[in-house]
Structures are given as structure tokens and as C-alpha cells.
């Protein structure tokens, strides 16, 4: 893959990155997650599995990896892989996130899988934890799921600490979630320190079903932020695993366009995200080597206005999309 720069951050990234949400913990909401892990949740087995996927991603040219404190042991798995493969900080770009605490106790089903808190105390604790685990490999530290209701963008002590971390060498980003991604991002674009924007990047959901954040993402890109696209496959809803009866007409349309492009549904959906002019990195959430290989085929797909027009009927309202996502089962 031809590498590029993440906005004005100076960080080098690959067009496709690998997110570790499905690799660091036994339970996740992706369709078919349990099958991807062969329902083997021993820590050693999951670490070996994660290393296998990381190897496949590296061999395919992926050079951006995205973890979080709440992804179970994702940071540990990533750090042990980097050390074991002797990959230097100069060869790779690593992002992680703070703001959620993992609480599932290594169980697939739990009363609460993660607890959100955007307080200064949590930032202090989790930033030190991430730095202790990832060390000099950590490049980008992101507010995990910033929203207007969390109040994080109005919390001056937290913003001051993020600015201090940036002054110490980390790049600072935020990730977005929910139907108000646009409003949250536009508020983030008003926050400056020392005459420059606080945030170096924004990570948002954009896919063939949910595209409401696109105008704000374009604005953020023009302002110099690097844009990371997450959930381009809608947690598996834009793959053959989506056998929901109410989605079968949409799936038929996806299969028809994919067949004409001589590709797979997942590669087609990722290609749509890669084609957005503001997108710096599109994350693969692959949890098997086969998924990595299939996702990477998106780089070969010819995405054009005709394909975009034919798939436009897939669009859902933000409220409908996020309501469906909220009801995906941890597995």
C-alpha cells in the first residue's frame, strides 16, 4: 500500500488500518464474532490468534493499528506482537483511546462490558496505562466516543491535560459515535491551544448505511485533521453474515453490484469508504486472516459515481442506524 500522512499530524499511515476491537476481548458485537475466535477464550490462545491476524495485516501492507483501553487486552496483544516481530516505532503508527474501562471480566456475556467516564482521573490513569504498555510505539491518543452529552469537550481540566500530552509528543484525536457525530465534531473544531486546533485527528463511523457525518468530516479534513473511518462494514451488517430477514433486499443489491465489480460485499463496502476524498485511513475490523485478505481486496475495486448511485438506497437515517447498532448482541 502507498503510505500517506494523517492530516497535518505528520504521522504516516496506510489507507487501510486494523482496528483491534474484535481481537482483544472474548465478547464483541460484530456478527459471527464467536466463530471468528473458535470460542477459544483462553488468554494465550487469543493472544496467538491476534498475532496471526496482525501478521496477515502487516504482510498485506497495513501500517496503522488502532486499539483502546476498553478492548480487553488489545494493547497488550499489540505490544507483545510489536516486540516479538521487532517492529520499531519508526516502522508503524499506533493509536489507542481512553474514556472507557473494560468491565466484562473476560466473559462473553456480562452485565456491563465497559463503563464510560471522561473524567480527568480516568484520563490520568488510562494514559499512564497505555504508555506503560505501548511505550514509544504509542503515537495517537484519542478520546473514546466523545459526545455532547459526555461533556468531555467542555471539560477544561481534561482539555488542558490533552494539550499537555500533545506538548509531550503524543498526537491527540477523538472518536465519534451516535447520531450526533456531526455536532460533536463541529464543537471539537472550535477548541484551540496555542493558536492551533487541539485535535490532530477524528475517527468516525461512515459506511454505506450511515453517511450523515460526511460534511463535517470534509470540514475537519480541510482544517487539517486526519480522518479515520471506523465501522465501514457496520459491525458485519455489510457482509454475507447479515442474514436478517429485513435486510435481504439490501443484501441482494450489494451482491449484484459486487458481482458486477468482480469482488466481495466487504471489499465493495470498504472501497466506498476509501473513495471518500477526506478519508485518511479506513479501519478493517478483521478477526481472521481470511477477512484481512478479503478486506485488502478493496484496494483493487473501482468505485465510481455509478456504484454510489446504485447503492444509495441502502442509506438509513442516523437514528435508525444507531438504534439497530445498539441492539446488536455481544457474542
C-alpha positions in Angstrom: 0.0 0.0 0.0 1.1 3.5 -0.7 1.6 5.3 2.6 0.2 8.7 3.3 0.2 11.4 6.1 -2.6 11.5 8.7 -3.8 15.1 8.1 -1.3 17.6 9.4 -0.2 15.4 12.2 3.0 14.2 10.5 2.1 10.6 11.2 2.5 8.1 8.4 -0.4 5.7 7.8 -1.6 3.1 5.4 -5.0 3.7 3.6 -6.3 0.6 5.4 -5.7 0.1 9.1 -6.5 -2.6 11.5 -8.8 -2.0 14.5 -8.4 -4.4 17.4 -11.9 -4.1 18.9 -12.7 -7.7 17.9 -9.3 -9.2 18.8 -8.6 -8.1 22.4 -11.6 -9.5 24.3 -13.9 -12.6 24.2 -17.1 -10.7 23.5 -17.9 -8.1 20.9 -20.9 -7.0 18.8 -19.6 -8.0 15.3 -21.8 -10.6 13.6 -20.2 -14.0 14.0 -17.5 -12.9 16.4 -17.7 -16.1 18.4 -17.0 -18.2 15.3 -14.0 -16.0 14.4 -12.4 -16.8 17.8 -13.4 -20.5 17.6 -15.0 -19.9 21.0 -11.5 -20.3 22.5 -11.2 -17.6 25.1 -8.0 -18.6 26.9 -5.7 -15.5 27.1 -2.8 -17.4 25.5 -5.0 -18.6 22.6 -6.4 -15.2 22.0 -3.0 -13.6 22.0 -1.7 -16.2 19.5 -4.8 -15.6 17.4 -4.4 -11.8 17.5 -0.7 -12.2 16.5 -1.8 -14.3 13.5 -4.2 -11.5 12.3 -1.6 -8.8 12.9 0.9 -10.9 10.9 -1.6 -11.1 8.0 -2.2 -7.3 8.2 1.5 -6.5 8.2 2.2 -8.8 5.3 -0.7 -7.0 3.4 0.9 -3.6 3.9 -1.1 -2.3 6.9 0.9 0.1 9.0 -1.7 1.7 11.2 -3.1 -0.2 14.2 -5.9 1.1 16.4 -6.6 -0.2 20.0 -8.3 1.1 23.2 -8.1 0.7 26.9 -11.5 -0.9 26.8 -10.6 -3.6 24.2 -9.7 -6.1 26.9 -6.0 -7.0 26.3 -5.8 -5.5 22.9 -2.9 -3.1 23.8 -1.0 -6.0 25.5 -1.5 -8.2 22.4 -0.4 -5.5 20.1 2.7 -4.6 22.3 3.8 -8.2 22.5 3.5 -8.6 18.8 5.5 -5.5 18.1 8.2 -6.7 20.4 8.2 -10.2 19.1 8.4 -9.1 15.5 11.0 -6.4 16.4 9.0 -3.7 14.7 10.4 -0.3 15.6 8.3 2.8 16.4 9.5 4.3 13.1 8.0 1.5 11.1 4.4 1.7 12.3 1.8 4.1 13.6 -0.2 3.1 16.7 -3.3 4.7 18.0 -5.2 4.0 21.2 -8.1 5.5 23.2 -9.1 6.5 26.7 -12.5 7.0 28.3 -14.0 3.5 28.6 -12.9 1.0 31.2 -13.2 -2.7 30.4 -15.5 -4.4 33.0 -16.6 -7.7 31.4 -14.1 -9.8 33.4 -13.1 -11.8 30.3 -16.6 -13.0 29.8 -18.5 -13.1 26.5 -21.7 -12.1 28.3 -21.7 -9.5 31.1 -24.0 -7.1 32.8 -21.7 -4.3 31.6 -18.9 -4.8 29.1 -17.4 -1.3 29.6 -18.0 1.8 31.6 -17.7 5.3 30.1 -16.2 8.1 32.0 -14.4 11.1 30.5 -13.1 12.5 33.8 -9.6 13.9 34.4 -8.9 11.0 36.8 -9.7 8.4 34.2 -7.5 10.2 31.6 -4.6 10.3 34.0 -4.9 6.6 34.9 -5.6 5.3 31.4 -2.9 7.5 29.6 -0.3 6.1 32.0 -1.6 2.5 31.5 -1.4 2.9 27.7 2.1 4.4 27.8 3.3 1.7 30.2 2.1 -1.0 27.7 2.8 0.5 24.3 5.7 2.8 25.2 7.3 4.7 22.4 5.1 2.9 19.9 2.1 5.0 21.0 1.6 7.8 18.6 -2.0 8.9 18.7 -4.2 9.1 21.8 -7.9 9.5 21.2 -10.9 10.5 23.3 -13.0 7.3 23.1 -16.6 8.1 21.8 -16.7 11.8 22.5 -20.3 13.0 22.6 -22.0 16.2 23.5 -23.7 14.5 26.5 -20.5 13.2 27.9 -19.3 16.8 28.4 -15.7 16.0 27.6 -15.4 18.8 25.1 -16.5 21.3 27.8 -14.2 19.9 30.5 -11.3 22.4 30.7 -9.1 20.3 33.0 -9.4 17.3 30.6 -8.7 19.5 27.6 -5.7 21.1 29.4 -4.3 17.6 30.1 -4.8 16.5 26.5 -2.9 19.6 25.4 -0.1 18.7 27.9 0.1 15.2 26.4 0.4 16.7 23.0 3.1 19.0 24.1 4.9 15.9 25.3 4.9 14.3 21.9 1.6 12.5 21.5 -0.9 13.4 18.8 -4.4 13.8 20.1 -7.6 12.7 18.4 -11.2 12.0 19.2 -13.6 9.2 18.1 -17.3 9.8 17.5 -20.4 7.7 17.9 -24.1 8.1 17.7 -26.5 10.1 15.6 -24.9 13.4 16.7 -21.4 12.7 15.3 -21.6 15.9 13.2 -22.5 18.2 16.0 -19.8 16.8 18.3 -17.1 17.1 15.6 -18.0 20.7 14.8 -17.7 21.6 18.5 -14.3 19.9 18.6 -13.2 22.1 15.7 -13.6 25.1 17.9 -11.1 24.0 20.5 -7.7 25.6 20.2 -4.5 25.7 22.3 -1.5 28.0 21.5 -3.2 29.1 18.3 -3.8 25.7 16.8 -6.5 23.1 16.9 -6.3 20.7 19.9 -7.2 17.7 17.9 -5.0 16.1 15.2 -7.5 13.5 14.0 -11.1 12.5 14.1 -12.4 8.9 13.9 -16.0 8.5 12.9 -18.5 5.9 11.6 -19.1 6.1 7.9 -20.5 3.4 5.7 -23.0 2.6 3.0 -25.8 2.7 5.6 -24.7 5.7 7.7 -23.2 8.7 6.0 -24.5 11.7 7.9 -21.1 12.8 9.3 -19.6 13.2 5.8 -20.0 17.1 5.5 -18.4 17.6 9.0 -15.6 15.1 8.1 -14.9 17.1 5.0 -14.7 20.3 7.1 -12.4 18.6 9.6 -10.1 17.3 6.8 -9.9 20.8 5.3 -9.0 22.1 8.7 -6.0 19.7 8.8 -7.3 16.8 10.8 -6.6 13.3 9.7 -9.8 11.3 9.3 -10.0 7.7 10.4 -13.1 5.7 9.3 -14.4 3.1 11.6 -17.2 0.5 11.2 -17.1 0.7 7.4 -18.7 -2.8 7.4 -21.3 -1.8 10.0 -20.2 -4.5 12.5 -20.7 -7.2 9.9 -24.1 -5.9 8.6 -22.3 -5.2 5.3 -21.0 -8.7 4.9 -22.5 -12.1 3.9 -23.1 -12.8 7.6 -26.0 -10.5 7.7 -28.9 -12.9 7.3 -31.5 -10.6 8.9 -34.8 -11.1 7.1 -35.5 -7.4 6.9 -32.1 -6.8 5.2 -32.4 -9.3 2.4 -33.4 -6.9 -0.4 -30.4 -4.7 0.5 -28.1 -7.7 0.6 -29.3 -8.7 -2.9 -28.5 -5.2 -4.2 -25.0 -5.4 -2.6 -24.4 -8.8 -4.1 -25.5 -7.7 -7.5 -23.1 -4.7 -7.6 -20.3 -6.7 -6.0 -20.7 -9.3 -8.7 -20.5 -6.7 -11.4 -17.3 -5.4 -9.9 -16.0 -9.0 -9.5 -15.4 -8.5 -5.8 -17.0 -9.3 -2.5 -19.5 -7.4 -0.4 -17.0 -6.4 2.2 -14.4 -5.2 -0.3 -17.1 -3.2 -2.1 -18.2 -1.5 1.2 -14.6 -0.8 2.2 -13.9 0.6 -1.3 -16.8 3.1 -0.8 -15.1 4.4 2.3 -11.6 4.5 0.7 -13.0 6.6 -2.1 -14.1 9.4 0.1 -11.7 12.3 -0.5 -11.5 13.2 3.2 -10.6 9.7 4.4 -7.1 9.2 5.5 -7.4 5.6 6.9 -10.3 3.1 6.7 -10.2 0.6 9.5 -10.6 -3.1 8.9 -12.1 -4.9 11.9 -11.0 -8.3 10.7 -10.8 -11.1 13.2 -9.5 -13.8 10.9 -6.7 -13.9 8.3 -9.2 -14.7 5.6 -11.1 -11.5 6.5 -7.9 -9.5 6.3 -7.2 -10.8 2.8 -10.7 -10.2 1.7 -10.8 -6.7 3.1 -7.5 -5.8 1.4 -9.1 -6.5 -2.0 -10.9 -3.2 -1.5 -7.8 -1.6 -2.8 -8.5 -3.2 -6.2 -12.1 -2.2 -6.5 -13.1 0.6 -9.0 -15.5 2.8 -7.1 -17.4 5.4 -9.2 -20.4 7.5 -9.3 -22.5 4.8 -10.8 -21.8 2.4 -8.0 -22.5 5.1 -5.5 -25.8 5.9 -7.1 -26.9 2.2 -7.3 -26.2 1.7 -3.6 -27.7 4.9 -2.4 -31.0 3.1 -1.5 -29.0 1.4 1.3 -28.9 4.6 3.3 -30.7 4.6 6.7 -31.5 7.5 8.9 -28.9 8.1 11.6 -31.5 7.3 14.2 -32.4 4.0 12.6 -28.8 3.0 12.1 -27.7 3.7 15.6 -30.9 2.0 17.0 -30.0 -1.2 15.1 -26.4 -1.0 16.3 -27.5 -0.6 19.9 -29.4 -3.9 19.6 -26.5 -6.0 18.2 -25.8 -8.8 20.6 -22.4 -9.4 22.2 -21.1 -12.8 21.1 
